[in-house]
Amino acid sequence: MTDERSRPERAVPVRQRKEVQEVLSVRSGRAERRLHPGRAPERPDRAGAVRLRHEFDGERAAARARFWAPLELVPEREQPQVLEQGEAFFHDWFTTDVRLAGGHTLIELFLQREGSRLRSGELRYLERARTTHLRPYEIVGVKLDEGLTLLDLWTGKRVQVQERLATRQVVQWDVLAGRMMLGAAGVPVLDGAPYLYPARAKDAIVKDLRSLHRRFRRQVPGDDVDFFKRFGRVFFTWWIQYVILASRLAFRTAEGDEMVFANAVFDVRDRAALEHALAGHPDLDRQDDGSYAWHEPGADGEFRRCLGTFVLDEHRVVFETTSKARAERGREFLEALAGDAVHHRATSFESVERAMEHQPAKTAPEVEIPPAVQAELVGAYYDKHYRGWVDTPLPALGGQTPRQAAGSKTGRSRVVALLKDMESLSARQRLAGEPAYDFGWMWGDLGLDRPG
């Protein structure tokens, strides 16, 4: 699975804030696209921007404390990297959305005080930028080096956006929260620092946003622009939740339990009786190395999830699995099956992250497999898996199989969300030059119309 936390997914290079934003210090570490290359900013403009910036240091500090509150959810060792990557999000929000003590945003104040000294192109740009606001979009089409087709998740309308760089870093079904505005050519463009979320986050983000909107409107009348500006920093909270913490949240078993490496160790008291019990159970399959893979119950020929493996040596048997719940379940299973032939000694657990830190260094060069062979092997493996997956009960579908869920209105939307997420991950693998599976057949097999 592609790491959802990779740098290309966290920041999509789009049109930056040009000359005036540079003097306002709302971007750092990125080249600005200037309206007039070769012309230095006028000294009064820069001086005015500096005065304006320092005038509101106190309010900036208060806003920073509110904005960065979700950082406490991130492990301390990861916080410096998150701070660095999130700084552009903060400056974008503080400059464009935050109402200062006088009721104006920083851009509006800059226009009032320094607007007469700005060049015409800068003035027009800031007039358009001051009304922009973050809102969520689903990427439904990507045209390389030209633009994106976005579905506005708030209004349900589609919009064609002129964009080049992002087309090489996003894929269909990604969720993007960005500021839409008309560019110099009169066509929609994305401005500021957009957020990019995985496809699976869409429904949760829209649900939370609708809930916020209902509560807000009970107290404050107004238009949606006011609402989105008021709650602009919630998109950062979702970025922490669905991007920064995504890999940690993704380490879960099919039952929804946290994934850990678990070993339940038993002393063997009667090896002959133990092997007889293991060999005679229909849900245990003996492997070539003498271990026994334990599969969940099911009919022959059906896809059955593997719950763990019983590994035998001369004096012990170890049940290796991937969650605390499965370890306990495996212990109960073996004690009921083998009785006095075994005695539980102890069960140990190790987090996925900890186990990865202890991976030994490679001592031999990897054998390079030709890309065509890799694609064939990956395709064959995933095809076998997903042909069975469509008829496998899933916790995400309330215990129904995808085929069963696709037959009801409520279940259908959940299956579509799952398929979009899988296609998005596959497209990202393909974008990285890795072998990727084609889920196209699954829509028709489940009787679903593929959006697009």
Buried (B, 14 or more C-beta within 10 A) or exposed (E): EBEBBEEBBBBBBBBBBBBBBBBBEBBEEEEBEBBEEEEEBBEEBBEBBEEBBEEBEEBBEEBBEEBBEBBEEBEEEBBEBBEEBBBBBBBBBBBBBBEBEEEBBBBBBBBEEBBEBBBEBBBBBBBBBBBBBBBBBBBBBBEEEEBBBBBBBBEEEEBBBBBBEBBEBBBBBBBBBBBBBEBEEEEBBBBBBBBBBBBBBBBBBBEBBEEBBEEBEEEEEEEEEEBBBBBBBBBBBBBBBBBBBBBBEBBBBBEEBBBBBBBBBBEBBBBEBBBEBBEEEEBBBEEEEEBBBBBEEBEEEEBBBEBBBBBBEEEEBBBBBBBBBBBBBBBEBBBEBBEEBBEBEEBEBEBBEEEEEEEEEEEEEEEEEEEEEEBEEBBEEBEEEBEBBBEBBBEBBEEBBBBBBBEEEEBBEBBBBBBBBBBBBBBBBBBEEBBBBEBEEBBEBBEBEEEE
